[in-house]
Amino acid sequence: MIPEMDVQKNGDSGSYDAVVDGQVVGMIVYHIPRNGQRVTLSHTIVQPEYRGRGIGTRLVKHALDDIRAQDLKLTNYCGFVADYIADHPEYKELVDGRFPGRATVPDRAPRERAN
């Protein structure tokens, strides 16, 4: 079961926070370098008791949509984000060609999506 969840961008901690029942249950840690033209995503965390419910996936989608809305590029160090982009190639253009990060997007066909 997928819980009711809100995603909040927390500029103080540099994270996109997944909030369920008023509690942060997951996050994606980000950093915006001084030039402000790209966003670095370093890792995605979901509390163990909330894993497998789509929280990480919804966090990644929200973060990538926010990066796109701000017209920024992505430098990625998170394997979970890389796998998400491989499954949703419409986000591949966000990856900064000069500074892609260490978690490269796998070159494979998207996996079957569950509804």
Buried (B, 14 or more C-beta within 10 A) or exposed (E): EEEEBEBEBEEEEBBBBBBBEEEBBBBBBBEBEEEEEBBBBBBBBBBEEBEEBBBBBBBBBBBBEBBBEEEBBBBBBBBBBBBBBBBBEEBEEBBBEEBBBEBEBEEEEEEEEEE
